[in-house]
């Protein structure tokens, strides 16, 4: 990526609309908000034959996302710089679509000429909405974020006793988790002081921790010690038993967080599928299957049908469960 020319180039490339949106929304949060720092007050698109890489940094965090190229055209390698305002307008014009497996993919064409960048909806037989910007000159002072991330990934995972990071800095990565509907993975690796943050297979980032010193470390340890002295004895019994069904009543008493949320969700919606639990509770398919098994044991849902896996909801909207021991 880093050997691409910084000279203006002419190209036409087609990508998935949702894929492009995910990348722009996730990465643009990391562009510098200070217009005077022109070299990083921008979002860069690095176009190759197979991928469009979306890159931004504010020097304290950096993000890189990749968008698959569906229809490349020659020349197929070069750089386009967008201002944060350009990105906001693209996001506003090209709304997310609800694509289904049996429907055509929504597509966006990125085209450049000598003076403009043009984005056009090319999903159907007739082109749809289009937006054009005056080309922002490519700044050769833009950092080589891809190399920085590559070097960070080359290191081995290392254990950190503690790390200090501004909440606002970590919050910049929340957009990636929402866009890709995946949890963030945060690692510390040898050879870099930055935290490596990934989200699914399309997003990578770096987050610089705050500088620390002996005084800050001492204050942190003192605060921990104070908490230890004021919190309950760690040997105290925990009241975190899983949801249980009272033998003499049909109400479900809930303590476990995920299981309790699952019971509340099924009770309110009167629906129960693995996909619903995954989406609403933000858990993996494996975890959802485990929760379904526990819900079956509690009598909240029926056993899975042998043919289609369907489960009936047994819990009523008032939270009670009919007694089916005698086949009633």
N, C-alpha and C positions, 0 to 999 in steps of 0.2 A: 504493500500500500504506500509506503513512504517514498518510493521512487517515482511517483506520479508527477507529471509536470504541473507547475503552478501557473502556466500560461493558460489563457482562456481556450477552451476547446468546444467543438460542436459535437453533440451526440443526441441520440434518442434512445431511451431505455424504458421498459415497462416493468412495473412491480405491483404486488398486491396492495390494494388500498389500506386494508386493515394492518398489514405488516408494516407499511410505511408509517401509518399513524402511531402504532405502538412504539416504533423507534423514535420518532420525532418527539412525542410526548415524554417518553422516558429520558431521553438524552438532553433535551432543551433546558431542563431544570438546572443543568450543570454549567450552562454558558454563563460567562461573566455578565453581571447586571450593570456593570460600569461602562457606559459608552466610550469614555475616554481611553479605556484599555482596548483599543480597536482590534488588536491581534486575537483576542479571545472573546470579544463581544460578538460572537457569531456561532453558528452551527455548521459544521462542515459535512458535505456529502463526498465520500471518496468512492468513485464508481469503477468497478472492475467488470470483467465479463460475466461473472456469476453472482456477484454481491454488490449491494450499495451499502457502504459503511457510514453510519451516522455518528459523528463525534463532537464532543464539546467538553470544555473545562473552564473552571474559574480559578485554577491553580491549587485549590484546596480539595477539590474533588474532580473526578474525570469520569466520563462515561462513553462507551462505545457499543453500538447495537448494529446488527447486520440484517439486511433486508434482501431476500432472494430475488434475483433478476429473472423475470419470466420471458422477456423478449429483448435480447441485447441487440445493439447495432454498432457498426463501426463508425468512428473510433470508439472503443469500448473501455477506455481508461482515462481518468481525469478527475479534477476536483471542482466542486461547486460550493461556494460559501453563501450561506443564507443569514440574514440578520434575525435576531429573535422576533422582530415584528413580522418578518416573512413567515416564520414558522407558525406563529400564532394565527396568522391569516389562513395558512394551509389547513391547520387543524380545525378552524372554524368553518371552512368551505367544504372540506372533504370529511363528512361525518362518518362515524363507524357504521358498518353494515352488519346485519345478522346473516352471515353466510351459512348455508346448510350444505351437507355433502352432495345433495342431488341438484344443486343450483350452481350456475356459473360463478366464478370468482369475480369480485369487484376489482377492477384494475385501474391503475393510474400511470399515465405516461409522463415521464420527465424529459423535457426537450430543451436544448439550449441553442441560441443563435449568437451572433456577435454582441448583442446588447441585452438580451433578456433570457430569463429562465421561465419556461412555460410548463404548467402542470395541467393535464387534461384527463377527465374521466373517460376511459376508452372501454368500459365494461360491455357496452352493447354494440349493435350494428351501426348506430349513429353516436358520435361523440357527445358527451354530456357537458357538465360544467367545466369551466377552465379558468385558470388564474395565471397572471404573468407578473414578473418582477424585473426591475432593472438589475442587471448582474452586479453583484458586489465583487469588487476586485479580490482575487485570491491573495491572502496575506501569507507571505513566506515565513513570517514570524510565529505562525501557529505551531504549538508544540507537537512533537511526535508522540501522541497519546498511545498509538498502537504499539510502539516500541517500549514505552514505559510499562504498559500492561503485560506485554510479552516477557519482559525481564522479571516482572513480579511473579508471573505464573511459572517461570523457570525455577524459582526457589522452592525449597521444601517447606511444607506446613510446619509451623513452630508454635510452641505453647507460650501464651502471654499470661502473666499473673494478673495484670490489670492494664487497661488502656483508657485514656481520657479522650472523649470525642464530643464535640458540641452536638446537642440534639438536633439543631437546625441543619447540621451538615449530614447527619444520618438520614434525616427526613427527606432529603433530596432524592433518595433512592426508593422512597415509598411509591412513586409513580410507576417505576418499573414493575414492582410487585403487583400493582393494580392492573397495568396494561397487559402483562403476560400471564396474569392469574397464577403466579408461582411464588413460593416463599423466597426470600433472599438468603443466600449462603454467604457467610462472612468468614474470611480466613486471614490469618497472619502468616506471612511466608518469609523465609530467610532472604536476605539481600535487598529488602525494601522496608521502609518504615511505614508505608501505607497499608491499609487494610484492603484486601482484594474482595470485591463484592460481585457476586454473579446472580443471575435470575434466569432460570431455564437455560436454553441453549442459544439464545439470541442476544443476551445482554451481559456485558462485563463493565466493571467500574473500579475505581480506586478512591479511597477516602483517607485523607491525611488526619491522623490523630493530633490532639493538642500537644504542644510541647509541655513537658513535665520536668520537675526538679525535686530535690529532696524535701523541700518545704511542702509542696503539693502532696507528695507521697505520704509524708508524715501526717498531714491533715486528714488524708483519706483513711489511713490506718486508725487514727484516733476516732474518726466518725464510726468506723466499723466496730471498734471496741465498745463505744458508747451504745451502739445498737445491741450488741451481745449482752450488755449489762441490763438493758431495759426490756428486751424481748423475752417471751416465755422460755423456760428451760427447754433446750432442743430435745431432751429425752421425754418430754410430755407426749401423751398419746394423741394421735391425729384423728380428727373427726372428718375423714375423707372417704368413708365407705361408699361403695358403688350404690347406684339406685337399687333399692330393694322393694319387693312387694310384700306388704304385711300379710301374714297368713290369715288374719282375721278380717281383712278389709281389702278392697280392690283398688284403693288409691296408691299411686306410686310416689314414694318419698325419694327425693333426688339430692345427692351430694356431689357426685363426680361431675366436673364442669362440662366436658364434651357430651357425656351421656345425658346429662340434664338438659343441655341445649338441644340434643336430638329429640328427647321426649317432648320438650316444649314446641319444637318445630313441627313434629308429626301431629301433636295434639291440636295445634292451631290451623294447620293446612289440611289435615286429614289425608295426607299423601305420604308415601314412603318409597323412595328409590335410592339406589346407591348414588346416582348422579346428583340428586337433590341434596343429600348429606354432604357430598364433596363440595358442591358449589356454595351452599349456605354456611357450612361449618368450616370451610377451607381446610379440608383434610384430604389425605391421599385415598386412593381406591382401596388399598389394603386396610387402612384404618377404618374406612367406611364399612367394609365387610365385617370387621371385628365388632363395630358398634351395632350393626344389624343383628349379629349373632346374640349379643347381650340383650338387645331389645326383644328378640324372640324369647329368650329365657325369662324375661320379665313379663311376658304376655302383652307387650305393647303392640307387637306386630305378629302376624302369623308366620309359620315356616314358609320357606320359598317354594313356589310351585316347581315340580320336577321338570316341567316342559319349558316354561318361559321365565322362571325365576321370580315371578310376581309375588309380592307379599301384600296381604290385606292388613289394613289398619284396624286394630282392635280397641285401642284407647279412644274413649269418647272425648268430645270437645270440652266436657266439664272435668276431665282428668280422671274419670273412673274407667275401670276395665271390667267388662262383664265376666262373671264367673262361668267358665266353660268346662269345669271339671266333670260335670254330670252331663255334658253334651248340650246344655241349654244355649 
